[in-house]
C-alpha cells in the first residue's frame, strides 16, 4: 500500500473512533505543542537561522511568540469554544430545544510556506487541534532546516495515531492533493492556491487560502519623511522582505520622493549599520533559485541605494522598494523595475 494512503487511512480510523473529540484529548495535544516549542527552542532557532538567517529577536517576533500565544489562547478558550450555542426557537420549533453544536471536520491537510516556516505551520495546527480534527502537516521543502525539525521532533509531542507530517516536493504535494480531505489550509502564492482549490473542488472539500498580493504604501506630502522611512524600512526588510504584507512600492509625489530617499538611507544605516551584510539582523534570500531571480531584476532599473549581492551567502544589498510618482512623470525606481525588484512575496512554496 502507498505509505501516504496508509497514513491517511490510519488517521481517518482514529477520527472515526472519536479519539479527538474529548476536550481532555485536545488540551493534551495543545499542551504537547507548547512543550515542543519550549523544549526545542534552540534547535528551532538554529533551523530558522540556517533557512533564513533569522536573528533570535526576529524569530521570537515572527515565529515563537505568535505560536505560543495561539496555544495559550486555545487552552484558555477551549471549553468555551466547544459549548453548544443556544438559539431562539420559532413557531414550528417552540416545543423543542434548539442549539448550534460545533463539530470537527475530520481529516485536515495543512500546507505551509517557507517564509515563516514555524508560525504558518503551527498556528493553523493549533486551530485544527482545538476543533477536534486529525491533521496531516506538509511543511515546505524549501525551508529544509525547519522541515527536518518538524518531521523528526514534533511527532514525539503529539498522538501519532491522529497527527502526521508528510514530506516531499511539488510532485509529492500534487499526489497528496489527489486524496480526499475534509478541509485544506494553504498559505502561499495565488498560482499554487489555484492548484489547491482545483484539487479540493474534485472532492467538494472546503479550503482556507491565505495568498500573497501587492501592498502599495501611499506617502502624503505632509508626512514626515524620516518617520515614514523608519516604518517602511523596518517592515520592508523584516525577514529580508519575504512577507506577504510587506510594502511592495511607495506612491508619492516627486518632491516627497526626493525627501524620502535620503531618509531611507538614514534608516537603513541606523538599523543595519554601514555594512548591512555583516549585520546579524538582516536575513537572507531563502534559496539560490529565488536569489538568481531577484538578482536579475536588479538590472532592470536604477539602484539608488545598495544593490550589492553575494551568491555564496544568498545576500542581496539593502536596496529599498520601488517608488512611483503620482504626478504623471512616470515611475522613479529606487530599486529595479517598478513593482518587482523588492524581495520575493511570501509563500511561493512550490
Residue pairs with C-beta under 8 A, 6 or more apart in sequence:
4 166
4 175
4 176
4 179
5 179
7 136
7 164
7 166
8 107
8 136
8 179
10 161
10 164
11 107
11 134
11 135
11 136
11 161
11 162
11 163
11 164
12 106
12 107
12 134
14 20
14 134
14 159
14 161
14 162
15 104
15 106
15 107
15 133
15 134
15 162
19 25
19 159
19 161
19 162
20 26
20 104
20 132
20 133
20 134
20 162
21 104
21 132
23 78
23 79
23 82
25 159
26 78
26 129
26 130
26 132
27 75
27 78
28 159
29 129
29 158
29 159
29 162
29 163
30 71
30 74
30 75
30 78
30 126
30 129
30 130
31 75
32 157
32 158
33 71
33 122
33 125
33 126
33 129
33 157
33 158
34 68
34 71
34 72
34 75
35 157
36 153
36 154
36 156
36 157
37 44
37 64
37 67
37 68
37 71
37 122
39 157
40 149
40 153
41 64
43 149
43 153
44 59
44 63
44 64
44 118
44 146
44 149
45 54
45 56
45 59
46 145
47 143
47 145
47 146
47 148
47 149
48 54
48 59
48 63
48 117
48 118
48 145
48 146
49 55
49 59
49 145
50 144
50 145
51 114
51 117
51 143
51 144
51 145
51 146
51 286
52 115
52 143
52 239
52 240
52 242
52 283
52 284
52 286
53 240
53 282
53 283
53 284
53 314
54 62
54 63
54 239
54 283
55 280
55 281
55 283
57 281
58 238
58 239
58 281
58 283
59 118
62 116
62 119
62 238
62 239
63 116
63 118
63 119
64 118
66 119
66 123
67 118
67 119
67 122
67 123
67 126
70 122
70 123
70 126
70 127
71 126
74 126
74 127
74 129
74 130
77 130
78 130
81 102
81 130
81 131
82 102
84 99
84 100
84 101
85 99
85 100
85 102
86 97
86 98
86 99
87 98
87 99
87 100
88 98
89 96
89 97
89 98
102 131
103 132
104 131
104 132
104 133
105 131
105 133
105 182
105 183
105 206
106 133
106 134
106 181
106 182
106 183
107 133
107 134
107 135
107 136
107 181
107 182
108 128
108 133
108 134
108 135
108 136
108 181
108 182
108 183
108 184
108 185
109 135
109 136
109 138
109 176
109 177
109 181
109 183
109 184
109 185
110 121
110 124
110 125
110 128
110 135
110 136
110 137
110 138
110 184
110 185
111 138
111 173
111 184
111 185
111 186
111 187
111 188
111 196
111 349
112 120
112 121
112 124
112 137
112 138
112 139
112 140
112 187
112 349
113 120
113 140
113 187
113 188
113 346
113 347
113 348
113 349
114 140
114 142
114 143
114 286
114 347
114 349
115 143
115 239
115 242
115 243
115 244
115 286
115 346
115 347
116 239
116 243
116 346
117 139
117 140
117 143
117 146
117 147
117 150
118 146
118 150
120 187
120 347
121 137
121 139
121 146
121 150
124 185
124 187
124 208
125 135
125 137
128 135
128 183
128 185
129 135
133 182
133 183
134 162
134 163
135 162
135 163
135 164
136 163
136 164
136 165
136 166
136 176
136 181
137 150
137 154
137 163
137 164
137 165
137 166
138 165
138 166
138 167
138 168
138 173
138 176
139 146
139 147
139 150
139 151
139 165
139 167
140 146
140 147
140 349
140 350
141 147
141 167
141 168
141 169
141 349
141 350
142 286
142 287
142 349
142 350
143 286
147 167
150 165
151 165
151 167
154 165
155 163
155 164
155 165
166 172
166 176
168 176
169 350
170 350
173 350
174 195
174 199
177 184
177 195
177 196
177 199
177 200
178 199
180 203
180 205
181 200
181 203
181 205
182 205
182 206
183 205
183 206
183 207
183 208
184 196
184 200
184 205
184 206
184 207
184 208
185 207
185 208
186 192
186 193
186 196
186 207
186 208
186 209
186 210
187 209
187 210
187 211
187 346
187 347
188 210
188 211
188 212
188 346
188 347
188 348
188 349
188 350
189 211
189 212
189 345
189 347
189 348
189 349
190 211
190 212
190 213
191 348
192 348
192 349
192 350
193 209
193 211
196 207
196 209
197 207
197 209
200 206
200 207
210 244
210 347
211 244
211 347
212 244
212 345
212 346
212 347
212 348
213 244
213 345
214 248
214 339
215 245
215 246
215 247
215 248
216 247
216 248
216 249
216 250
216 251
217 232
217 247
217 248
217 249
217 250
217 251
217 321
218 250
218 251
218 252
219 225
219 228
219 250
219 251
219 252
219 256
219 260
220 252
220 256
221 252
221 253
221 255
221 256
223 256
225 256
225 259
225 260
225 263
226 263
226 266
226 267
228 260
228 263
229 260
229 263
229 264
229 266
229 267
230 267
230 270
232 247
232 250
232 264
232 267
232 320
232 321
233 264
233 267
233 268
233 271
233 320
234 267
234 271
235 243
235 246
235 247
236 246
236 247
236 320
236 321
236 342
237 268
237 271
237 272
237 282
237 283
237 318
238 246
239 246
239 283
240 282
240 283
240 284
240 285
240 316
240 343
241 321
241 342
241 343
241 344
242 283
242 285
242 286
242 343
242 344
242 345
242 346
243 345
243 346
244 345
244 346
244 347
245 346
246 342
246 343
246 345
246 346
247 321
248 321
248 322
248 339
248 342
248 345
249 321
249 322
249 323
249 324
249 338
249 339
249 342
250 257
250 260
250 321
250 322
250 323
250 324
250 334
251 324
251 326
252 260
252 323
252 324
252 325
252 326
253 325
253 326
253 327
254 325
254 327
254 329
254 332
257 323
257 325
257 332
260 323
261 304
261 305
261 320
261 323
261 334
264 305
264 320
264 334
265 305
268 276
268 305
268 306
268 318
268 320
271 279
271 281
272 279
272 281
272 282
272 318
273 279
276 282
276 306
276 317
276 318
277 308
277 310
277 313
277 315
277 317
282 318
284 313
284 314
284 315
285 291
285 294
285 314
285 315
285 316
285 343
285 344
286 314
286 344
287 314
288 311
288 314
290 344
290 348
291 309
291 311
291 314
291 316
292 311
293 344
294 316
294 341
294 343
294 344
295 309
295 311
295 316
297 336
297 337
297 340
297 341
298 307
298 309
298 316
298 319
298 335
298 336
298 341
299 336
300 336
300 337
300 340
300 341
301 322
301 333
301 335
301 336
301 337
301 338
301 341
302 333
302 334
303 319
303 334
303 335
303 336
304 319
304 320
304 334
304 335
305 318
305 319
305 320
305 334
305 335
306 317
306 318
306 319
306 320
306 335
307 316
307 317
307 319
307 335
308 315
308 316
308 317
309 315
309 316
309 317
316 343
319 334
319 335
319 336
319 341
319 342
320 334
320 335
321 334
321 335
321 341
321 342
322 331
322 333
322 334
322 335
322 336
322 337
322 338
322 339
322 341
322 342
323 331
323 332
323 333
323 334
324 331
324 332
324 338
325 331
325 332
331 338
333 341
335 341
335 342
336 342
